[in-house]
Structure formats: C-alpha cells, structure tokens
Amino acid sequence: MVAQNFAPSLACVLVHEGGKDDDPQDPGGRTAYGVIQRRYNQFRKAKGLPVRDVWDITPDERTEIYKAYYWDVCRAADLPAGLDYCVFDACVNSGDGQAAKWLQRALNDVRTKTGQQLIPVDGRIGDGTVQAANETDDMDAVIGAFSGRRLGMLQELKTWPRFGKGWGRRVAEVKKLSQAVARGSVPAPTPAGWVTAPDKAPVAAGGAPTSPKALQSDAKPLPSPTGGVVASGIGTASSGVSTITTTAAPAQGMSPTLDAVLQGLVVLGIVLALVGAAYAWWANQKAKKMADALGIAPPPAVGGTPSEPAEALA
C-alpha cells in the first residue's frame, strides 16, 4: 500500500496512452492521452469551466483526472505495490467496474486454491476486496490471474482483430512490470522509481502511442445453439429433408431407384441431426467460455444442464 506509486504508475500508463486518437472504431471516441472527450467534459463542468476539445487538455488536468477518476476510484493507493499499477492500468483502459471484477475474480482464483473463503464479485473495490488483496501471500499469482482474465475478455471483443496485437502487448507488459514491483514469486528486480518502502521516491517516465478503450459493452454476441446462420441453415435443411422423406414414403417399393433415393434421404436426415446436435454442443460450450471471460451469465444451455447463475460469473 503505497500512495507514492501514483506517479510512476501514471508514467507507465501513459506509455500505452501517450497520444491523441479519434479512431471511429475506438468505443472511447475522441481521446487524448487516454482521457476520452466525455470524461474531460465531466471534469471541466465539475470545475465550472466551459467544455472544450479534449485534445487541448493540459498536463495538469490530465494528471488530476487520472488521480480522481481512476487511481482513487479503484483504491489503488490501498492495494499492494505492483497490484496497484495492474488494477489502475485496467481501470483506465476498461473502466473501474470491469477492473474491480477482474480483481475480485482473480483473488477468488487464488483463494480457491488455498481453501480461503471467497469474496463477493460486485464490481466495486470496497474494504473487503482491499483486505483480501492485502492478505494474499502470493501477489504474483493474483496479478497473473488478473492479467489472464483481462486478456480473455479483450479477445472476445468485436475490435480484437483491429486492436488485439496492441492490447495483448499491453497486458503482457503490465503483468511483467506489476509482478516485478510486487517482488513475489517472479525473480525480477524492482524497477527504479517504484515505491515498495516509505524511504523511496518515485520518478516519471516518457510516453508513446495511445491504446483504444477495451469495453465489455463492445463484446461479440454469444453464439446461440438455436439461432444464427449456421443453426438456421441446419434446421432448414433438416426440416426440408424430413418433409421430402415423409411425402415420398408411400411410393417406397415402386422403384429401386426411388428406394435408393429414400434411403439416401434417411441417411442425410440422420447426418443433419448429428450435425445439429454437435453445433448445439459447441455453441453451448463457446457461450459458456465467452460469458466467463466477459463476466456475465451465459444463456440457458440447450440440450444440457442449466447454466450457472449470474452472480457466480460476475
């Protein structure tokens, strides 16, 4: 728990958020150094100042926004060194609610292995979450679980093909640095400028290209066992074969050729039924995996057991 880690944490966040962006595929919209236009408007209005282009944001405004709307909101100053930066970076890129869920689920991943009581996953970093984080012996394991869950959600976003390479690199770099600062099981020296004891002082670093926002709301739709082009196509074909087979059944025995056709249709109907069942199984499993990565409840399984409740996957 080191409040002084805000300065080096922000410097490292700006390595990934250090530019101006107005990409139409970025759900954050017009952005400068990781601060979106809507957030800048909120900040300026709260101070009684006129709204202006976020590209005109000053360094002092940028620092104040990061401190008030991200670092303080995710209670980074109350978290162990290393984990503070890890959660802070995720909060900036994907929102405080998502960062809180990743932290709570990561803590539960570790607590499950040690037989400890699980904490609620409510998307808010409160006293219970802070206490659980500071009670954890292996901070590297928490950071690793957090990073894995973060990457898992990013891979399910519609914009992953466009931004995935940069996101993947960012998560890997944040994980590596966070674990080095945490000084846990990863044998890496603490980088210069990071506070792990009260007698050290932070130093700043430079900036680089921006990173698009990675929001859960931009996720790909979950596959449906009974919907979509594939399921619809299988269902239509199967129904058509069944109708033809039923209609032609009375003519069976009238011609060897017709009998062969009917037998072929029966076999085709069986194949389509098997394909449909296989697709439904795949869609159920894929939807469950995506829902877990996104932290949401999957739709009820088709042809199987009911899915877990939302609170178990939040």
NUTIRO-944419 format. One line per 3 residues: for each residue x, y, z of C-alpha. Coordinates in Angstrom, 2 decimals, m for minus. Example, Ala and Ser with C-alpha at 12.3 -4.5 7.8 and 13.67 -1.06 7.14 Angstrom:
REM NUTIRO-944419
12.30,m4.50,7.80  13.67,m1.06,7.14
END
This chain:
REM NUTIRO-944419
0.00,0.00,0.00  1.97,2.95,m1.27  0.24,6.18,m2.32
3.50,7.43,m3.86  3.19,4.82,m6.62  0.68,7.02,m8.44
3.40,8.99,m10.26  5.33,6.03,m11.70  2.08,4.15,m12.37
0.72,7.08,m14.37  4.01,7.38,m16.27  3.72,3.74,m17.29
0.04,4.05,m18.20  0.99,6.92,m20.49  3.46,4.64,m22.27
0.35,3.00,m23.71  m1.94,6.04,m23.62  0.55,8.70,m24.65
m1.09,10.16,m27.76  m4.19,11.67,m29.37  m6.75,9.48,m31.09
m10.03,9.83,m32.96  m10.44,6.36,m34.43  m14.09,5.64,m35.37
m13.61,2.01,m34.27  m12.45,3.04,m30.80  m15.51,2.89,m28.47
m13.89,5.61,m26.36  m14.23,8.11,m29.20  m12.07,11.20,m29.35
m9.25,10.72,m26.86  m6.09,12.46,m25.66  m3.55,10.59,m23.54
m6.20,8.06,m22.52  m8.76,10.70,m21.47  m11.95,10.49,m23.52
m13.97,13.56,m24.51  m16.92,12.63,m22.25  m14.67,12.35,m19.20
m12.99,15.67,m19.99  m16.41,17.34,m20.34  m17.39,15.93,m16.94
m14.17,17.20,m15.37  m14.49,20.72,m16.84  m18.16,21.08,m15.89
m17.45,19.96,m12.31  m14.99,22.84,m12.06  m17.38,25.35,m13.59
m15.25,25.62,m16.74  m16.50,25.68,m20.34  m16.32,22.44,m22.30
m13.56,22.26,m24.90  m11.79,19.78,m27.16  m10.03,17.04,m25.19
m7.06,17.45,m27.49  m6.48,20.77,m25.69  m6.15,19.09,m22.29
m3.23,20.32,m20.18  m0.76,18.01,m18.38  m2.07,19.17,m15.00
m5.67,18.45,m15.99  m4.66,15.04,m17.30  m2.92,14.16,m14.03
m5.84,15.37,m11.94  m8.32,13.32,m14.00  m6.24,10.17,m13.72
m5.90,10.63,m9.97  m9.55,11.42,m9.22  m11.42,9.28,m11.74
m9.17,6.21,m11.92  m6.47,5.86,m9.25  m8.73,6.94,m6.36
m11.84,5.21,m7.69  m10.10,1.83,m7.90  m8.46,2.48,m4.49
m5.03,1.79,m5.91  m3.30,3.53,m3.00  m4.81,0.88,m0.66
m3.62,m2.07,m2.76  m0.24,m3.82,m2.51  2.62,m2.47,m4.63
2.52,m3.90,m8.13  m1.15,m4.81,m7.93  m1.90,m1.08,m7.62
m0.48,m0.39,m11.08  m2.03,m3.53,m12.58  m5.54,m2.55,m11.46
m5.02,1.14,m12.29  m4.00,0.39,m15.88  m7.02,m1.88,m16.39
m9.31,0.75,m14.86  m8.07,3.32,m17.38  m8.50,1.02,m20.35
m11.72,m0.82,m19.47  m13.43,1.08,m16.64  m13.43,0.81,m12.85
m16.28,m1.71,m12.69  m14.54,m4.15,m15.00  m11.19,m3.72,m13.25
m12.88,m4.40,m9.90  m14.47,m7.62,m11.21  m11.16,m8.83,m12.60
m9.50,m8.15,m9.25  m12.22,m9.88,m7.24  m12.31,m12.90,m9.53
m8.50,m13.12,m9.53  m8.44,m13.00,m5.74  m11.05,m15.77,m5.68
m8.98,m17.83,m8.12  m6.10,m17.75,m5.64  m8.30,m18.14,m2.55
m9.94,m21.23,m4.09  m6.52,m22.91,m4.31  m5.73,m22.10,m0.68
m9.16,m23.04,0.66  m10.00,m19.49,1.79  m13.49,m18.03,1.80
m14.39,m16.34,m1.48  m15.21,m12.65,m1.62  m18.27,m11.17,m3.39
m17.84,m10.19,m7.04  m19.79,m6.94,m7.19  m17.68,m4.70,m9.42
m16.73,m2.32,m6.62  m13.45,m2.27,m4.73  m14.56,m1.89,m1.14
m12.94,m2.64,2.20  m13.47,m6.39,1.82  m11.68,m6.51,m1.52
m8.83,m4.35,m0.23  m8.44,m6.57,2.84  m8.43,m9.73,0.71
m5.75,m8.25,m1.55  m3.51,m7.32,1.36  m3.95,m10.73,2.99
m2.69,m12.52,m0.11  0.79,m14.03,0.21  1.46,m14.69,m3.48
0.78,m11.38,m5.21  2.29,m12.69,m8.44  m0.47,m15.31,m8.61
m3.15,m12.63,m8.22  m1.55,m10.43,m10.89  m1.22,m13.43,m13.19
m4.88,m14.42,m12.72  m5.97,m10.79,m13.15  m4.00,m10.45,m16.39
m5.32,m13.74,m17.74  m8.92,m12.73,m17.13  m8.29,m9.30,m18.62
m6.80,m10.74,m21.79  m9.62,m13.29,m22.00  m12.24,m10.55,m22.17
m10.30,m8.47,m24.66  m10.12,m11.46,m27.01  m13.92,m11.63,m27.05
m14.37,m8.02,m28.18  m15.51,m7.22,m31.72  m12.50,m4.94,m32.16
m9.92,m7.59,m31.20  m8.91,m8.20,m34.87  m8.12,m4.47,m35.18
m6.59,m3.70,m31.78  m5.70,m7.13,m30.38  m1.99,m7.00,m31.09
m1.55,m3.79,m29.11  m3.85,m4.92,m26.31  m2.03,m8.23,m25.97
1.33,m6.48,m25.76  m0.04,m4.02,m23.21  m1.42,m6.72,m20.91
1.84,m8.69,m21.11  3.96,m5.63,m20.33  1.72,m4.53,m17.45
1.78,m8.04,m15.99  5.57,m8.25,m16.19  6.16,m4.87,m14.57
3.48,m5.40,m11.93  4.98,m8.71,m10.87  8.46,m7.20,m10.79
7.23,m4.44,m8.49  5.31,m6.90,m6.32  8.50,m8.85,m5.59
6.66,m12.11,m5.23  7.50,m15.43,m6.84  8.81,m13.83,m10.04
12.58,m13.30,m9.62  12.76,m9.81,m11.09  14.31,m6.71,m9.51
12.05,m3.81,m8.63  12.37,m1.17,m11.38  13.81,2.19,m10.41
11.25,4.73,m9.29  8.72,2.36,m7.75  7.95,2.58,m4.06
7.94,m0.66,m2.09  9.12,1.00,1.12  8.42,4.51,2.53
12.00,5.73,2.06  11.98,5.55,m1.76  10.80,8.28,m4.09
9.04,7.90,m7.48  10.39,9.04,m10.80  8.47,9.73,m14.00
8.91,8.24,m17.46  8.05,9.19,m21.05  5.06,8.47,m23.29
4.18,6.65,m26.50  1.22,5.73,m28.76  m2.33,5.62,m27.46
m4.36,2.47,m26.84  m8.08,2.20,m27.72  m10.59,1.62,m24.95
m11.47,m2.03,m24.30  m15.05,m2.09,m23.01  m17.22,m5.09,m22.20
m20.12,m3.40,m24.00  m18.20,m3.86,m27.24  m18.15,m7.65,m26.92
m19.09,m10.02,m29.71  m22.53,m11.64,m29.33  m22.59,m15.03,m27.64
m23.26,m17.88,m30.08  m26.75,m19.37,m29.84  m27.41,m23.11,m30.26
m30.74,m22.32,m31.92  m30.01,m19.03,m33.67  m27.63,m17.60,m36.22
m26.87,m18.50,m39.81  m25.40,m21.94,m39.07  m28.19,m23.16,m36.79
m30.83,m21.72,m39.13  m29.26,m23.42,m42.14  m29.04,m26.79,m40.40
m32.62,m26.51,m39.17  m33.99,m25.54,m42.60  m32.11,m28.34,m44.37
m33.16,m30.92,m41.79  m36.79,m29.81,m41.99  m36.73,m29.94,m45.78
m35.26,m33.43,m45.87  m37.84,m34.62,m43.34  m40.72,m33.19,m45.40
m39.49,m34.77,m48.64  m38.92,m38.14,m46.96  m42.41,m38.14,m45.43
m44.06,m37.13,m48.70  m42.24,m39.73,m50.76  m42.60,m42.58,m48.25
m45.84,m44.00,m49.76  m44.00,m44.58,m53.06  m41.40,m46.85,m51.42
m41.07,m50.19,m53.22  m42.26,m48.89,m56.57  m38.77,m48.46,m57.99
m35.23,m49.47,m56.94  m34.02,m46.01,m57.85  m36.68,m44.34,m55.72
m35.90,m46.69,m52.82  m32.21,m45.75,m53.04  m33.12,m42.06,m53.02
m35.34,m42.52,m49.97  m32.60,m44.41,m48.14  m30.17,m41.63,m49.01
m32.59,m39.06,m47.62  m32.94,m41.01,m44.39  m29.17,m41.13,m44.01
m28.93,m37.40,m44.82  m31.56,m36.67,m42.18  m29.56,m38.59,m39.59
m26.36,m36.75,m40.56  m28.07,m33.35,m40.32  m29.48,m34.27,m36.91
m25.99,m35.22,m35.69  m24.50,m32.03,m37.13  m27.22,m30.01,m35.42
m26.55,m31.68,m32.09  m22.79,m31.15,m32.48  m23.31,m27.47,m33.30
m25.61,m27.02,m30.30  m22.96,m28.58,m28.03  m20.24,m26.34,m29.48
m22.43,m23.22,m29.16  m23.24,m24.08,m25.53  m19.56,m24.53,m24.67
m18.45,m21.43,m26.58  m21.16,m19.28,m25.00  m20.15,m20.50,m21.53
m16.47,m19.77,m22.19  m17.21,m16.29,m23.60  m19.56,m15.48,m20.73
m16.89,m16.44,m18.22  m14.35,m14.23,m19.99  m16.83,m11.34,m20.10
m18.01,m11.84,m16.53  m21.67,m12.34,m17.48  m24.17,m15.19,m17.20
m24.42,m17.39,m20.31  m27.82,m18.11,m21.86  m29.57,m21.29,m20.67
m27.94,m24.33,m22.25  m29.89,m26.09,m24.99  m29.97,m29.85,m24.66
m27.94,m29.79,m21.42  m27.94,m28.71,m17.81  m28.84,m25.14,m16.79
m26.09,m22.53,m16.77  m24.60,m21.08,m13.59  m26.33,m18.04,m12.09
m25.07,m14.57,m12.97  m23.62,m13.90,m9.55  m21.26,m16.85,m9.89
m19.77,m15.39,m13.05  m19.99,m11.67,m12.42
END
